[in-house]
Amino acid sequence: MKKESRIGLDFEVDKLTNSIENIITGDSFATEVLILEKSELKLVSKREKWLFDWKEE
């Protein structure tokens, strides 16, 4: 029998919505949460023009 693996998510859900919502402005942003494949890691870097600042967020 195949063993089921669980994936932990490192964020807090404070409200269920269909998108990410800025609680200060009320703006919402279309959102899709996907599992990042190991082969995709090299694509999410500053060198590849990835603009999200993980330390700031």
PDBQT receptor file of N, H, CA, C and O in Angstrom, charges set to zero:
ATOM      1  N   MET A   1       0.837  -1.170   0.000  1.00  0.00    +0.000 N 
ATOM      2  CA  MET A   1       0.000   0.000   0.000  1.00  0.00    +0.000 C 
ATOM      3  C   MET A   1       0.892   1.248   0.000  1.00  0.00    +0.000 C 
ATOM      4  O   MET A   1       1.888   1.305   0.722  1.00  0.00    +0.000 OA
ATOM      5  N   LYS A   2       0.528   2.243  -0.813  1.00  0.00    +0.000 N 
ATOM      6  H   LYS A   2      -0.280   2.197  -1.400  1.00  0.00    +0.000 HD
ATOM      7  CA  LYS A   2       1.294   3.470  -0.921  1.00  0.00    +0.000 C 
ATOM      8  C   LYS A   2       1.056   4.345   0.312  1.00  0.00    +0.000 C 
ATOM      9  O   LYS A   2      -0.084   4.555   0.725  1.00  0.00    +0.000 OA
ATOM     10  N   LYS A   3       2.149   4.853   0.893  1.00  0.00    +0.000 N 
ATOM     11  H   LYS A   3       3.075   4.683   0.558  1.00  0.00    +0.000 HD
ATOM     12  CA  LYS A   3       2.039   5.699   2.074  1.00  0.00    +0.000 C 
ATOM     13  C   LYS A   3       1.639   7.117   1.659  1.00  0.00    +0.000 C 
ATOM     14  O   LYS A   3       2.236   7.685   0.745  1.00  0.00    +0.000 OA
ATOM     15  N   GLU A   4       0.648   7.680   2.315  1.00  0.00    +0.000 N 
ATOM     16  H   GLU A   4       0.163   7.218   3.058  1.00  0.00    +0.000 HD
ATOM     17  CA  GLU A   4       0.183   9.035   2.027  1.00  0.00    +0.000 C 
ATOM     18  C   GLU A   4       1.130  10.037   2.665  1.00  0.00    +0.000 C 
ATOM     19  O   GLU A   4       1.484   9.908   3.837  1.00  0.00    +0.000 OA
ATOM     20  N   SER A   5       1.542  11.045   1.884  1.00  0.00    +0.000 N 
ATOM     21  H   SER A   5       1.254  11.150   0.932  1.00  0.00    +0.000 HD
ATOM     22  CA  SER A   5       2.396  12.082   2.464  1.00  0.00    +0.000 C 
ATOM     23  C   SER A   5       1.567  13.334   2.691  1.00  0.00    +0.000 C 
ATOM     24  O   SER A   5       0.627  13.616   1.947  1.00  0.00    +0.000 OA
ATOM     25  N   ARG A   6       1.922  14.072   3.714  1.00  0.00    +0.000 N 
ATOM     26  H   ARG A   6       2.685  13.842   4.318  1.00  0.00    +0.000 HD
ATOM     27  CA  ARG A   6       1.216  15.304   4.043  1.00  0.00    +0.000 C 
ATOM     28  C   ARG A   6       2.152  16.471   3.807  1.00  0.00    +0.000 C 
ATOM     29  O   ARG A   6       3.358  16.379   4.039  1.00  0.00    +0.000 OA
ATOM     30  N   ILE A   7       1.590  17.549   3.352  1.00  0.00    +0.000 N 
ATOM     31  H   ILE A   7       0.611  17.624   3.164  1.00  0.00    +0.000 HD
ATOM     32  CA  ILE A   7       2.372  18.748   3.092  1.00  0.00    +0.000 C 
ATOM     33  C   ILE A   7       1.890  19.835   4.041  1.00  0.00    +0.000 C 
ATOM     34  O   ILE A   7       0.709  20.184   4.048  1.00  0.00    +0.000 OA
ATOM     35  N   GLY A   8       2.815  20.374   4.849  1.00  0.00    +0.000 N 
ATOM     36  H   GLY A   8       3.774  20.090   4.843  1.00  0.00    +0.000 HD
ATOM     37  CA  GLY A   8       2.465  21.444   5.765  1.00  0.00    +0.000 C 
ATOM     38  C   GLY A   8       2.579  22.789   5.069  1.00  0.00    +0.000 C 
ATOM     39  O   GLY A   8       3.481  22.997   4.257  1.00  0.00    +0.000 OA
ATOM     40  N   LEU A   9       1.676  23.695   5.381  1.00  0.00    +0.000 N 
ATOM     41  H   LEU A   9       0.943  23.526   6.040  1.00  0.00    +0.000 HD
ATOM     42  CA  LEU A   9       1.716  25.031   4.806  1.00  0.00    +0.000 C 
ATOM     43  C   LEU A   9       2.137  26.011   5.882  1.00  0.00    +0.000 C 
ATOM     44  O   LEU A   9       1.696  25.913   7.027  1.00  0.00    +0.000 OA
ATOM     45  N   ASP A  10       2.999  26.966   5.512  1.00  0.00    +0.000 N 
ATOM     46  H   ASP A  10       3.357  27.045   4.582  1.00  0.00    +0.000 HD
ATOM     47  CA  ASP A  10       3.569  27.886   6.479  1.00  0.00    +0.000 C 
ATOM     48  C   ASP A  10       2.926  29.267   6.382  1.00  0.00    +0.000 C 
ATOM     49  O   ASP A  10       3.609  30.265   6.154  1.00  0.00    +0.000 OA
ATOM     50  N   PHE A  11       1.604  29.314   6.559  1.00  0.00    +0.000 N 
ATOM     51  H   PHE A  11       1.049  28.504   6.745  1.00  0.00    +0.000 HD
ATOM     52  CA  PHE A  11       0.905  30.586   6.615  1.00  0.00    +0.000 C 
ATOM     53  C   PHE A  11      -0.363  30.408   7.423  1.00  0.00    +0.000 C 
ATOM     54  O   PHE A  11      -0.861  29.295   7.593  1.00  0.00    +0.000 OA
ATOM     55  N   GLU A  12      -0.870  31.510   7.913  1.00  0.00    +0.000 N 
ATOM     56  H   GLU A  12      -0.466  32.414   7.775  1.00  0.00    +0.000 HD
ATOM     57  CA  GLU A  12      -2.069  31.480   8.746  1.00  0.00    +0.000 C 
ATOM     58  C   GLU A  12      -3.279  31.933   7.933  1.00  0.00    +0.000 C 
ATOM     59  O   GLU A  12      -3.224  32.950   7.241  1.00  0.00    +0.000 OA
ATOM     60  N   VAL A  13      -4.348  31.189   8.016  1.00  0.00    +0.000 N 
ATOM     61  H   VAL A  13      -4.392  30.363   8.578  1.00  0.00    +0.000 HD
ATOM     62  CA  VAL A  13      -5.585  31.567   7.355  1.00  0.00    +0.000 C 
ATOM     63  C   VAL A  13      -6.448  32.273   8.394  1.00  0.00    +0.000 C 
ATOM     64  O   VAL A  13      -6.874  31.670   9.379  1.00  0.00    +0.000 OA
ATOM     65  N   ASP A  14      -6.702  33.566   8.158  1.00  0.00    +0.000 N 
ATOM     66  H   ASP A  14      -6.356  34.055   7.357  1.00  0.00    +0.000 HD
ATOM     67  CA  ASP A  14      -7.501  34.320   9.122  1.00  0.00    +0.000 C 
ATOM     68  C   ASP A  14      -8.928  34.549   8.640  1.00  0.00    +0.000 C 
ATOM     69  O   ASP A  14      -9.794  34.952   9.416  1.00  0.00    +0.000 OA
ATOM     70  N   LYS A  15      -9.171  34.286   7.344  1.00  0.00    +0.000 N 
ATOM     71  H   LYS A  15      -8.467  33.958   6.714  1.00  0.00    +0.000 HD
ATOM     72  CA  LYS A  15     -10.492  34.469   6.777  1.00  0.00    +0.000 C 
ATOM     73  C   LYS A  15     -10.549  33.658   5.477  1.00  0.00    +0.000 C 
ATOM     74  O   LYS A  15      -9.597  33.685   4.698  1.00  0.00    +0.000 OA
ATOM     75  N   LEU A  16     -11.626  32.953   5.236  1.00  0.00    +0.000 N 
ATOM     76  H   LEU A  16     -12.400  32.930   5.869  1.00  0.00    +0.000 HD
ATOM     77  CA  LEU A  16     -11.739  32.186   3.999  1.00  0.00    +0.000 C 
ATOM     78  C   LEU A  16     -12.301  33.072   2.901  1.00  0.00    +0.000 C 
ATOM     79  O   LEU A  16     -13.416  33.583   3.005  1.00  0.00    +0.000 OA
ATOM     80  N   THR A  17     -11.512  33.245   1.845  1.00  0.00    +0.000 N 
ATOM     81  H   THR A  17     -10.607  32.830   1.761  1.00  0.00    +0.000 HD
ATOM     82  CA  THR A  17     -11.920  34.025   0.679  1.00  0.00    +0.000 C 
ATOM     83  C   THR A  17     -11.475  33.252  -0.560  1.00  0.00    +0.000 C 
ATOM     84  O   THR A  17     -10.814  32.221  -0.443  1.00  0.00    +0.000 OA
ATOM     85  N   ASN A  18     -11.831  33.739  -1.729  1.00  0.00    +0.000 N 
ATOM     86  H   ASN A  18     -12.368  34.577  -1.824  1.00  0.00    +0.000 HD
ATOM     87  CA  ASN A  18     -11.394  33.116  -2.976  1.00  0.00    +0.000 C 
ATOM     88  C   ASN A  18     -10.092  33.719  -3.492  1.00  0.00    +0.000 C 
ATOM     89  O   ASN A  18      -9.657  33.397  -4.598  1.00  0.00    +0.000 OA
ATOM     90  N   SER A  19      -9.466  34.594  -2.698  1.00  0.00    +0.000 N 
ATOM     91  H   SER A  19      -9.820  34.855  -1.800  1.00  0.00    +0.000 HD
ATOM     92  CA  SER A  19      -8.251  35.265  -3.139  1.00  0.00    +0.000 C 
ATOM     93  C   SER A  19      -7.487  35.793  -1.932  1.00  0.00    +0.000 C 
ATOM     94  O   SER A  19      -7.964  35.736  -0.799  1.00  0.00    +0.000 OA
ATOM     95  N   ILE A  20      -6.286  36.309  -2.201  1.00  0.00    +0.000 N 
ATOM     96  H   ILE A  20      -5.898  36.355  -3.122  1.00  0.00    +0.000 HD
ATOM     97  CA  ILE A  20      -5.546  37.015  -1.156  1.00  0.00    +0.000 C 
ATOM     98  C   ILE A  20      -6.176  38.396  -1.034  1.00  0.00    +0.000 C 
ATOM     99  O   ILE A  20      -6.461  39.051  -2.037  1.00  0.00    +0.000 OA
ATOM    100  N   GLU A  21      -6.386  38.824   0.188  1.00  0.00    +0.000 N 
ATOM    101  H   GLU A  21      -6.154  38.292   1.002  1.00  0.00    +0.000 HD
ATOM    102  CA  GLU A  21      -7.057  40.099   0.427  1.00  0.00    +0.000 C 
ATOM    103  C   GLU A  21      -6.197  40.970   1.325  1.00  0.00    +0.000 C 
ATOM    104  O   GLU A  21      -5.715  40.517   2.363  1.00  0.00    +0.000 OA
ATOM    105  N   ASN A  22      -6.007  42.218   0.925  1.00  0.00    +0.000 N 
ATOM    106  H   ASN A  22      -6.399  42.585   0.081  1.00  0.00    +0.000 HD
ATOM    107  CA  ASN A  22      -5.304  43.187   1.746  1.00  0.00    +0.000 C 
ATOM    108  C   ASN A  22      -6.301  43.698   2.781  1.00  0.00    +0.000 C 
ATOM    109  O   ASN A  22      -7.273  44.367   2.428  1.00  0.00    +0.000 OA
ATOM    110  N   ILE A  23      -6.069  43.389   4.046  1.00  0.00    +0.000 N 
ATOM    111  H   ILE A  23      -5.279  42.846   4.332  1.00  0.00    +0.000 HD
ATOM    112  CA  ILE A  23      -7.051  43.754   5.071  1.00  0.00    +0.000 C 
ATOM    113  C   ILE A  23      -7.099  45.253   5.338  1.00  0.00    +0.000 C 
ATOM    114  O   ILE A  23      -8.085  45.752   5.880  1.00  0.00    +0.000 OA
ATOM    115  N   ILE A  24      -6.050  45.976   4.964  1.00  0.00    +0.000 N 
ATOM    116  H   ILE A  24      -5.249  45.571   4.523  1.00  0.00    +0.000 HD
ATOM    117  CA  ILE A  24      -6.029  47.424   5.175  1.00  0.00    +0.000 C 
ATOM    118  C   ILE A  24      -6.855  48.140   4.108  1.00  0.00    +0.000 C 
ATOM    119  O   ILE A  24      -7.669  49.008   4.425  1.00  0.00    +0.000 OA
ATOM    120  N   THR A  25      -6.640  47.770   2.834  1.00  0.00    +0.000 N 
ATOM    121  H   THR A  25      -5.979  47.066   2.576  1.00  0.00    +0.000 HD
ATOM    122  CA  THR A  25      -7.309  48.474   1.732  1.00  0.00    +0.000 C 
ATOM    123  C   THR A  25      -8.567  47.779   1.238  1.00  0.00    +0.000 C 
ATOM    124  O   THR A  25      -9.403  48.409   0.590  1.00  0.00    +0.000 OA
ATOM    125  N   GLY A  26      -8.718  46.493   1.533  1.00  0.00    +0.000 N 
ATOM    126  H   GLY A  26      -8.039  45.981   2.060  1.00  0.00    +0.000 HD
ATOM    127  CA  GLY A  26      -9.844  45.731   1.023  1.00  0.00    +0.000 C 
ATOM    128  C   GLY A  26      -9.622  45.190  -0.383  1.00  0.00    +0.000 C 
ATOM    129  O   GLY A  26     -10.470  44.479  -0.922  1.00  0.00    +0.000 OA
ATOM    130  N   ASP A  27      -8.460  45.535  -0.987  1.00  0.00    +0.000 N 
ATOM    131  H   ASP A  27      -7.771  46.113  -0.549  1.00  0.00    +0.000 HD
ATOM    132  CA  ASP A  27      -8.142  45.019  -2.325  1.00  0.00    +0.000 C 
ATOM    133  C   ASP A  27      -8.000  43.507  -2.274  1.00  0.00    +0.000 C 
ATOM    134  O   ASP A  27      -7.495  42.962  -1.293  1.00  0.00    +0.000 OA
ATOM    135  N   SER A  28      -8.444  42.823  -3.329  1.00  0.00    +0.000 N 
ATOM    136  H   SER A  28      -8.855  43.265  -4.126  1.00  0.00    +0.000 HD
ATOM    137  CA  SER A  28      -8.247  41.382  -3.404  1.00  0.00    +0.000 C 
ATOM    138  C   SER A  28      -7.505  41.045  -4.687  1.00  0.00    +0.000 C 
ATOM    139  O   SER A  28      -7.619  41.752  -5.689  1.00  0.00    +0.000 OA
ATOM    140  N   PHE A  29      -6.748  39.962  -4.646  1.00  0.00    +0.000 N 
ATOM    141  H   PHE A  29      -6.655  39.387  -3.832  1.00  0.00    +0.000 HD
ATOM    142  CA  PHE A  29      -5.881  39.570  -5.742  1.00  0.00    +0.000 C 
ATOM    143  C   PHE A  29      -6.151  38.112  -6.095  1.00  0.00    +0.000 C 
ATOM    144  O   PHE A  29      -6.137  37.244  -5.222  1.00  0.00    +0.000 OA
ATOM    145  N   ALA A  30      -6.393  37.849  -7.366  1.00  0.00    +0.000 N 
ATOM    146  H   ALA A  30      -6.405  38.554  -8.075  1.00  0.00    +0.000 HD
ATOM    147  CA  ALA A  30      -6.625  36.477  -7.810  1.00  0.00    +0.000 C 
ATOM    148  C   ALA A  30      -5.472  35.601  -7.327  1.00  0.00    +0.000 C 
ATOM    149  O   ALA A  30      -4.305  35.966  -7.472  1.00  0.00    +0.000 OA
ATOM    150  N   THR A  31      -5.801  34.453  -6.755  1.00  0.00    +0.000 N 
ATOM    151  H   THR A  31      -6.749  34.157  -6.636  1.00  0.00    +0.000 HD
ATOM    152  CA  THR A  31      -4.800  33.643  -6.080  1.00  0.00    +0.000 C 
ATOM    153  C   THR A  31      -4.963  32.168  -6.420  1.00  0.00    +0.000 C 
ATOM    154  O   THR A  31      -6.076  31.644  -6.473  1.00  0.00    +0.000 OA
ATOM    155  N   GLU A  32      -3.851  31.522  -6.645  1.00  0.00    +0.000 N 
ATOM    156  H   GLU A  32      -2.947  31.948  -6.601  1.00  0.00    +0.000 HD
ATOM    157  CA  GLU A  32      -3.834  30.077  -6.849  1.00  0.00    +0.000 C 
ATOM    158  C   GLU A  32      -2.645  29.524  -6.072  1.00  0.00    +0.000 C 
ATOM    159  O   GLU A  32      -1.519  29.972  -6.283  1.00  0.00    +0.000 OA
ATOM    160  N   VAL A  33      -2.865  28.570  -5.188  1.00  0.00    +0.000 N 
ATOM    161  H   VAL A  33      -3.781  28.206  -5.017  1.00  0.00    +0.000 HD
ATOM    162  CA  VAL A  33      -1.800  27.965  -4.395  1.00  0.00    +0.000 C 
ATOM    163  C   VAL A  33      -1.471  26.613  -5.013  1.00  0.00    +0.000 C 
ATOM    164  O   VAL A  33      -2.333  25.745  -5.145  1.00  0.00    +0.000 OA
ATOM    165  N   LEU A  34      -0.210  26.454  -5.387  1.00  0.00    +0.000 N 
ATOM    166  H   LEU A  34       0.491  27.159  -5.279  1.00  0.00    +0.000 HD
ATOM    167  CA  LEU A  34       0.257  25.225  -6.024  1.00  0.00    +0.000 C 
ATOM    168  C   LEU A  34       1.497  24.716  -5.320  1.00  0.00    +0.000 C 
ATOM    169  O   LEU A  34       2.203  25.476  -4.657  1.00  0.00    +0.000 OA
ATOM    170  N   ILE A  35       1.758  23.445  -5.463  1.00  0.00    +0.000 N 
ATOM    171  H   ILE A  35       1.185  22.827  -6.001  1.00  0.00    +0.000 HD
ATOM    172  CA  ILE A  35       2.982  22.858  -4.935  1.00  0.00    +0.000 C 
ATOM    173  C   ILE A  35       4.116  23.196  -5.890  1.00  0.00    +0.000 C 
ATOM    174  O   ILE A  35       3.998  23.002  -7.100  1.00  0.00    +0.000 OA
ATOM    175  N   LEU A  36       5.212  23.703  -5.343  1.00  0.00    +0.000 N 
ATOM    176  H   LEU A  36       5.308  23.861  -4.360  1.00  0.00    +0.000 HD
ATOM    177  CA  LEU A  36       6.386  24.042  -6.136  1.00  0.00    +0.000 C 
ATOM    178  C   LEU A  36       7.213  22.781  -6.355  1.00  0.00    +0.000 C 
ATOM    179  O   LEU A  36       7.628  22.131  -5.396  1.00  0.00    +0.000 OA
ATOM    180  N   GLU A  37       7.446  22.445  -7.594  1.00  0.00    +0.000 N 
ATOM    181  H   GLU A  37       7.108  22.973  -8.373  1.00  0.00    +0.000 HD
ATOM    182  CA  GLU A  37       8.266  21.279  -7.919  1.00  0.00    +0.000 C 
ATOM    183  C   GLU A  37       9.738  21.637  -7.769  1.00  0.00    +0.000 C 
ATOM    184  O   GLU A  37      10.123  22.787  -7.980  1.00  0.00    +0.000 OA
ATOM    185  N   LYS A  38      10.550  20.674  -7.411  1.00  0.00    +0.000 N 
ATOM    186  H   LYS A  38      10.238  19.739  -7.239  1.00  0.00    +0.000 HD
ATOM    187  CA  LYS A  38      11.975  20.914  -7.221  1.00  0.00    +0.000 C 
ATOM    188  C   LYS A  38      12.607  21.520  -8.472  1.00  0.00    +0.000 C 
ATOM    189  O   LYS A  38      13.483  22.379  -8.371  1.00  0.00    +0.000 OA
ATOM    190  N   SER A  39      12.173  21.082  -9.635  1.00  0.00    +0.000 N 
ATOM    191  H   SER A  39      11.461  20.384  -9.718  1.00  0.00    +0.000 HD
ATOM    192  CA  SER A  39      12.724  21.591 -10.896  1.00  0.00    +0.000 C 
ATOM    193  C   SER A  39      12.382  23.062 -11.133  1.00  0.00    +0.000 C 
ATOM    194  O   SER A  39      13.020  23.715 -11.959  1.00  0.00    +0.000 OA
ATOM    195  N   GLU A  40      11.390  23.590 -10.425  1.00  0.00    +0.000 N 
ATOM    196  H   GLU A  40      10.871  23.060  -9.754  1.00  0.00    +0.000 HD
ATOM    197  CA  GLU A  40      10.974  24.981 -10.593  1.00  0.00    +0.000 C 
ATOM    198  C   GLU A  40      11.711  25.951  -9.669  1.00  0.00    +0.000 C 
ATOM    199  O   GLU A  40      11.615  27.165  -9.848  1.00  0.00    +0.000 OA
ATOM    200  N   LEU A  41      12.437  25.434  -8.696  1.00  0.00    +0.000 N 
ATOM    201  H   LEU A  41      12.515  24.448  -8.551  1.00  0.00    +0.000 HD
ATOM    202  CA  LEU A  41      13.099  26.291  -7.716  1.00  0.00    +0.000 C 
ATOM    203  C   LEU A  41      14.040  27.298  -8.359  1.00  0.00    +0.000 C 
ATOM    204  O   LEU A  41      14.113  28.442  -7.912  1.00  0.00    +0.000 OA
ATOM    205  N   LYS A  42      14.758  26.897  -9.392  1.00  0.00    +0.000 N 
ATOM    206  H   LYS A  42      14.699  25.967  -9.755  1.00  0.00    +0.000 HD
ATOM    207  CA  LYS A  42      15.714  27.808 -10.027  1.00  0.00    +0.000 C 
ATOM    208  C   LYS A  42      15.019  28.970 -10.746  1.00  0.00    +0.000 C 
ATOM    209  O   LYS A  42      15.670  29.956 -11.090  1.00  0.00    +0.000 OA
ATOM    210  N   LEU A  43      13.714  28.864 -10.974  1.00  0.00    +0.000 N 
ATOM    211  H   LEU A  43      13.185  28.062 -10.695  1.00  0.00    +0.000 HD
ATOM    212  CA  LEU A  43      12.968  29.913 -11.667  1.00  0.00    +0.000 C 
ATOM    213  C   LEU A  43      12.506  31.031 -10.747  1.00  0.00    +0.000 C 
ATOM    214  O   LEU A  43      12.115  32.095 -11.227  1.00  0.00    +0.000 OA
ATOM    215  N   VAL A  44      12.540  30.817  -9.438  1.00  0.00    +0.000 N 
ATOM    216  H   VAL A  44      12.857  29.953  -9.048  1.00  0.00    +0.000 HD
ATOM    217  CA  VAL A  44      12.072  31.820  -8.479  1.00  0.00    +0.000 C 
ATOM    218  C   VAL A  44      13.260  32.460  -7.759  1.00  0.00    +0.000 C 
ATOM    219  O   VAL A  44      13.455  32.264  -6.559  1.00  0.00    +0.000 OA
ATOM    220  N   SER A  45      14.038  33.216  -8.505  1.00  0.00    +0.000 N 
ATOM    221  H   SER A  45      13.879  33.375  -9.480  1.00  0.00    +0.000 HD
ATOM    222  CA  SER A  45      15.208  33.889  -7.955  1.00  0.00    +0.000 C 
ATOM    223  C   SER A  45      15.270  35.312  -8.497  1.00  0.00    +0.000 C 
ATOM    224  O   SER A  45      14.643  35.624  -9.509  1.00  0.00    +0.000 OA
ATOM    225  N   LYS A  46      16.024  36.167  -7.824  1.00  0.00    +0.000 N 
ATOM    226  H   LYS A  46      16.534  35.913  -7.002  1.00  0.00    +0.000 HD
ATOM    227  CA  LYS A  46      16.195  37.542  -8.300  1.00  0.00    +0.000 C 
ATOM    228  C   LYS A  46      16.808  37.551  -9.689  1.00  0.00    +0.000 C 
ATOM    229  O   LYS A  46      16.468  38.392 -10.521  1.00  0.00    +0.000 OA
ATOM    230  N   ARG A  47      17.711  36.615  -9.938  1.00  0.00    +0.000 N 
ATOM    231  H   ARG A  47      17.988  35.931  -9.262  1.00  0.00    +0.000 HD
ATOM    232  CA  ARG A  47      18.365  36.529 -11.247  1.00  0.00    +0.000 C 
ATOM    233  C   ARG A  47      17.340  36.309 -12.358  1.00  0.00    +0.000 C 
ATOM    234  O   ARG A  47      17.531  36.775 -13.481  1.00  0.00    +0.000 OA
ATOM    235  N   GLU A  48      16.263  35.606 -12.049  1.00  0.00    +0.000 N 
ATOM    236  H   GLU A  48      16.109  35.227 -11.137  1.00  0.00    +0.000 HD
ATOM    237  CA  GLU A  48      15.209  35.347 -13.024  1.00  0.00    +0.000 C 
ATOM    238  C   GLU A  48      14.084  36.372 -12.936  1.00  0.00    +0.000 C 
ATOM    239  O   GLU A  48      12.973  36.130 -13.409  1.00  0.00    +0.000 OA
ATOM    240  N   LYS A  49      14.385  37.534 -12.319  1.00  0.00    +0.000 N 
ATOM    241  H   LYS A  49      15.288  37.731 -11.935  1.00  0.00    +0.000 HD
ATOM    242  CA  LYS A  49      13.442  38.656 -12.216  1.00  0.00    +0.000 C 
ATOM    243  C   LYS A  49      12.259  38.374 -11.280  1.00  0.00    +0.000 C 
ATOM    244  O   LYS A  49      11.176  38.936 -11.448  1.00  0.00    +0.000 OA
ATOM    245  N   TRP A  50      12.479  37.497 -10.295  1.00  0.00    +0.000 N 
ATOM    246  H   TRP A  50      13.358  37.041 -10.158  1.00  0.00    +0.000 HD
ATOM    247  CA  TRP A  50      11.451  37.227  -9.292  1.00  0.00    +0.000 C 
ATOM    248  C   TRP A  50      11.447  38.400  -8.328  1.00  0.00    +0.000 C 
ATOM    249  O   TRP A  50      12.469  38.661  -7.693  1.00  0.00    +0.000 OA
ATOM    250  N   LEU A  51      10.346  39.114  -8.192  1.00  0.00    +0.000 N 
ATOM    251  H   LEU A  51       9.516  38.902  -8.708  1.00  0.00    +0.000 HD
ATOM    252  CA  LEU A  51      10.312  40.367  -7.446  1.00  0.00    +0.000 C 
ATOM    253  C   LEU A  51       9.812  40.242  -6.011  1.00  0.00    +0.000 C 
ATOM    254  O   LEU A  51       9.917  41.206  -5.252  1.00  0.00    +0.000 OA
ATOM    255  N   PHE A  52       9.282  39.115  -5.619  1.00  0.00    +0.000 N 
ATOM    256  H   PHE A  52       9.197  38.332  -6.235  1.00  0.00    +0.000 HD
ATOM    257  CA  PHE A  52       8.733  38.943  -4.274  1.00  0.00    +0.000 C 
ATOM    258  C   PHE A  52       9.862  38.891  -3.254  1.00  0.00    +0.000 C 
ATOM    259  O   PHE A  52      10.797  38.107  -3.412  1.00  0.00    +0.000 OA
ATOM    260  N   ASP A  53       9.792  39.707  -2.219  1.00  0.00    +0.000 N 
ATOM    261  H   ASP A  53       9.032  40.344  -2.091  1.00  0.00    +0.000 HD
ATOM    262  CA  ASP A  53      10.813  39.731  -1.162  1.00  0.00    +0.000 C 
ATOM    263  C   ASP A  53      10.336  38.898   0.008  1.00  0.00    +0.000 C 
ATOM    264  O   ASP A  53       9.553  39.365   0.836  1.00  0.00    +0.000 OA
ATOM    265  N   TRP A  54      10.815  37.647   0.077  1.00  0.00    +0.000 N 
ATOM    266  H   TRP A  54      11.451  37.268  -0.596  1.00  0.00    +0.000 HD
ATOM    267  CA  TRP A  54      10.350  36.707   1.104  1.00  0.00    +0.000 C 
ATOM    268  C   TRP A  54      10.679  37.214   2.501  1.00  0.00    +0.000 C 
ATOM    269  O   TRP A  54       9.893  37.005   3.424  1.00  0.00    +0.000 OA
ATOM    270  N   LYS A  55      11.818  37.873   2.682  1.00  0.00    +0.000 N 
ATOM    271  H   LYS A  55      12.457  38.043   1.932  1.00  0.00    +0.000 HD
ATOM    272  CA  LYS A  55      12.197  38.370   4.007  1.00  0.00    +0.000 C 
ATOM    273  C   LYS A  55      11.288  39.519   4.446  1.00  0.00    +0.000 C 
ATOM    274  O   LYS A  55      10.921  39.607   5.618  1.00  0.00    +0.000 OA
ATOM    275  N   GLU A  56      10.930  40.390   3.520  1.00  0.00    +0.000 N 
ATOM    276  H   GLU A  56      11.229  40.319   2.569  1.00  0.00    +0.000 HD
ATOM    277  CA  GLU A  56      10.048  41.513   3.835  1.00  0.00    +0.000 C 
ATOM    278  C   GLU A  56       8.639  41.037   4.169  1.00  0.00    +0.000 C 
ATOM    279  O   GLU A  56       8.012  41.547   5.097  1.00  0.00    +0.000 OA
ATOM    280  N   GLU A  57       8.142  40.063   3.416  1.00  0.00    +0.000 N 
ATOM    281  H   GLU A  57       8.652  39.648   2.662  1.00  0.00    +0.000 HD
ATOM    282  CA  GLU A  57       6.781  39.577   3.613  1.00  0.00    +0.000 C 
ATOM    283  C   GLU A  57       6.716  38.659   4.808  1.00  0.00    +0.000 C 
ATOM    284  O   GLU A  57       5.645  38.147   5.135  1.00  0.00    +0.000 OA
TER     285      GLU A  57
